Amino acid sequence: MRRSRLTLLAAALAFWLVLPLIPLAVWSFARGWRFPDLFPRDLTLAAWRYTLSDTAGVIDSLALTTGIALATTALAALIGIPAGRALGLHQFRGKAVVEVILLAPAIVPGIAVGLGLHGLFLTLGLTGTVHGVIVAHLIPTLPYMIFVMAGVFSGYDTAYEDQARSLGASPWQVFRHVTLPAILPGILTGALFAFLVSWSQYILTLTIGGGRVQTLPLVLFTFATSGRNDVTGAIAMIYILPGMVILALTARRITGRSRAFSAMARP
């Protein structure tokens, strides 16, 4: 009985989260949807044909957004894994101050961060460039990666690494065969957060990119404010697709569901 209630609650929560996307999906196929019609009278693929055409520029923005998010995630992992190890395994003077500083991007309003970075990036010649946008995206993504990895390393036993080194393993072999398998779920979790945070950045991209770096959130906002609800719905469906695909591909590793099932199946 309790399990059925939890299943029902999970289904209700999933439906509640998906509910706002249903009108967007309907709009993407609607020629017009006017009150008081419960459903649009005419359905068409015109919005999708325009969205996927070269004229709209959505495909180019999709590729650019994906590249920026992947580059930001890779850099966040390169910085976040050793930083998370230091925070998770070691106690040092000023650790609390470092943690507060790392949390600052999540506390300070995005527009303030963007304006502050704009003045600095202007002197460095990074405004209006893809490289500048990638570096700017590191500001909100690094805290997720660092704190996820800090949580992983807080329960990590370094004795296994010592044993591997005592058996003659090189530093690369220790990392590949001992450390990486143990922290991989944490890396995937942090990378998922970093990718999605970078993917959804609007203010930082607009401020640092100066309108020259046209990522998908900027294109989506442009059509949304122009009154093209049908095209906005189609772009929104494309916008949420990568996040859902990544979540579906990484959910089993992150949650350990497959491992739990295999353990339950054993006699």
C-alpha positions in Angstrom: 0.0 0.0 0.0 2.8 2.4 0.9 4.7 1.6 -2.3 1.6 2.3 -4.4 1.1 5.6 -2.7 4.7 6.6 -3.3 4.3 5.6 -7.0 1.1 7.7 -7.2 2.8 10.6 -5.6 5.8 10.4 -8.0 3.5 10.2 -11.0 1.5 13.2 -9.7 4.8 15.2 -9.2 6.0 14.2 -12.7 2.7 15.3 -14.2 2.9 18.6 -12.4 6.4 19.2 -13.7 5.4 18.3 -17.3 2.1 20.2 -17.2 3.5 23.7 -18.2 5.1 22.1 -21.3 1.9 20.8 -22.7 0.6 24.2 -23.9 4.0 24.9 -25.5 3.8 21.5 -27.4 0.3 22.3 -28.6 1.2 25.8 -29.6 4.0 24.4 -31.8 1.4 22.7 -34.0 -1.3 25.4 -33.8 -2.1 27.8 -36.6 -4.0 29.8 -34.0 -5.3 29.2 -30.6 -7.9 31.6 -29.4 -10.1 31.9 -26.4 -12.4 30.1 -25.5 -11.3 27.2 -27.6 -10.0 24.4 -25.5 -7.9 23.1 -28.3 -6.7 24.8 -31.5 -9.0 24.4 -34.5 -6.3 24.1 -37.1 -3.0 22.1 -36.8 0.0 22.7 -39.0 3.7 22.0 -39.2 4.5 25.5 -40.4 6.1 26.5 -37.2 8.4 23.5 -37.2 9.3 23.9 -40.8 10.3 27.5 -40.1 12.1 26.7 -36.9 14.2 24.0 -38.6 14.9 26.1 -41.7 18.1 28.2 -42.2 16.1 31.4 -42.0 15.3 31.1 -38.3 18.9 30.4 -37.2 17.7 28.0 -34.5 19.9 25.1 -35.6 23.0 27.3 -35.6 22.0 28.6 -32.1 21.4 25.0 -31.0 24.9 23.9 -32.1 26.5 27.0 -30.5 24.6 26.5 -27.2 25.6 22.8 -27.1 29.2 23.7 -27.7 29.3 26.4 -25.1 27.6 24.1 -22.5 30.0 21.2 -23.2 33.1 23.4 -23.0 31.9 25.0 -19.8 31.1 21.6 -18.3 34.6 20.2 -19.3 36.3 23.2 -17.7 34.1 23.1 -14.6 35.1 19.4 -14.2 38.8 20.1 -14.6 38.6 22.8 -11.9 35.9 21.3 -9.8 37.3 17.8 -9.2 40.6 18.8 -7.6 38.9 21.7 -5.8 36.2 19.4 -4.5 38.8 16.9 -3.4 40.6 19.6 -1.4 37.4 20.7 0.3 36.1 17.2 0.9 39.3 15.6 2.3 41.1 18.4 4.1 40.5 20.8 6.9 42.4 24.0 6.6 42.2 27.6 7.9 39.7 29.7 6.1 37.8 26.8 4.7 34.4 28.3 5.7 35.4 31.6 3.9 36.3 29.7 0.7 32.9 27.9 0.8 31.0 31.2 1.2 32.9 32.8 -1.7 32.1 29.7 -3.8 28.4 30.1 -2.9 28.4 33.8 -3.8 27.4 33.4 -7.5 24.3 31.5 -6.3 23.4 34.3 -3.8 24.3 37.4 -5.8 21.7 38.4 -8.5 22.7 37.3 -12.0 22.4 40.8 -13.4 24.8 42.1 -10.8 27.3 39.4 -11.7 26.9 40.1 -15.4 27.4 43.8 -15.1 30.5 43.3 -12.9 32.0 40.8 -15.3 31.2 43.0 -18.3 33.6 45.8 -17.1 36.4 43.3 -16.4 35.9 41.4 -19.7 35.8 44.6 -21.6 39.3 45.4 -20.6 40.4 41.9 -21.4 38.8 41.9 -24.8 36.5 39.0 -24.0 33.1 40.7 -24.6 31.2 39.7 -27.7 33.2 36.4 -28.0 32.3 32.8 -27.4 35.4 32.4 -25.2 34.2 35.2 -23.0 30.8 33.6 -22.7 32.3 30.2 -21.7 34.5 31.8 -19.1 31.4 33.8 -17.8 29.4 30.6 -17.6 32.0 29.1 -15.3 30.9 31.6 -12.6 27.5 29.9 -11.9 28.5 26.4 -12.9 31.6 25.9 -10.8 29.8 25.9 -7.4 27.7 23.0 -8.4 30.6 20.9 -9.6 32.8 21.8 -6.6 30.3 21.2 -3.9 29.0 17.9 -5.5 32.6 16.7 -5.7 33.3 17.9 -2.2 30.4 15.8 -1.0 31.7 12.8 -2.9 35.2 13.1 -1.5 34.0 13.7 2.1 33.1 10.0 2.1 36.0 8.8 0.0 38.7 6.5 1.5 42.2 7.4 0.2 43.5 4.1 1.6 42.6 2.4 -1.6 44.9 4.8 -3.5 47.7 4.1 -1.1 47.3 0.4 -1.6 47.4 0.8 -5.4 50.5 2.9 -5.2 52.2 0.3 -2.9 51.6 -2.3 -5.5 53.4 -0.2 -8.1 50.6 1.6 -9.8 51.4 5.0 -11.5 49.4 8.1 -10.6 47.5 7.8 -13.9 46.7 4.1 -13.1 45.6 5.0 -9.6 43.2 7.6 -10.9 41.9 5.5 -13.8 41.3 2.2 -11.9 40.7 3.4 -8.3 39.7 7.0 -8.0 37.6 7.5 -11.2 35.3 4.5 -10.7 34.6 5.6 -7.1 33.8 9.3 -8.0 32.2 8.8 -11.4 28.6 9.1 -10.2 29.5 12.4 -8.6 31.2 13.6 -11.7 28.1 12.8 -13.8 25.9 14.6 -11.3 28.1 17.7 -11.2 28.5 17.6 -15.0 24.7 17.4 -15.4 24.1 20.4 -13.2 26.9 22.3 -14.9 25.6 21.6 -18.4 22.0 22.5 -17.6 23.1 25.7 -15.8 25.2 26.8 -18.7 22.6 25.7 -21.2 20.0 27.9 -19.6 22.1 31.1 -19.1 20.4 34.1 -20.6 21.6 37.2 -18.6 25.3 36.3 -18.6 25.2 35.4 -22.3 23.4 38.6 -23.2 25.7 40.8 -21.1 29.0 39.2 -22.0 28.1 38.2 -25.6 26.6 41.6 -26.3 24.0 40.1 -28.7 26.7 38.7 -31.0 26.7 35.3 -29.3 23.2 34.1 -30.2 22.5 31.1 -28.0 19.2 29.3 -27.9 17.8 31.1 -24.8 18.3 34.4 -26.6 16.6 33.2 -29.8 13.8 31.8 -27.7 13.3 35.1 -25.8 13.3 37.0 -29.1 10.5 35.0 -30.6 8.6 34.9 -27.3 8.5 38.7 -27.1 7.6 39.1 -30.8 4.3 37.3 -30.3 5.2 34.2 -32.4 3.7 31.7 -30.0 3.8 28.9 -32.5 7.5 29.3 -33.2 8.2 29.9 -29.5 6.5 26.6 -28.7 8.6 24.7 -31.3 11.9 26.3 -30.1 10.9 25.6 -26.5 10.5 21.9 -27.3 14.0 21.8 -28.8 15.3 23.8 -25.9 14.2 21.2 -23.3 15.2 18.2 -25.3 18.9 17.9 -24.5 18.3 18.2 -20.8 15.8 15.4 -20.9 18.1 13.2 -23.0 21.1 13.8 -20.7 19.0 13.1 -17.6 17.6 9.8 -19.2 21.1 8.7 -20.1 22.7 9.5 -16.8 19.9 8.7 -14.4 20.8 5.1 -13.9 24.4 5.9 -13.1 23.6 8.8 -10.9 20.9 7.0 -8.8 22.6 3.6 -8.9 19.2 2.1 -9.8 20.7 -0.7 -12.0 23.2 -1.6 -9.3 20.4 -1.8 -6.7 18.2 -3.9 -9.0 21.1 -6.3 -9.7 21.7 -6.7 -6.0 18.1 -7.4 -5.2 18.0 -10.0 -7.9 20.8 -12.0 -6.3 19.6 -15.0 -4.2 
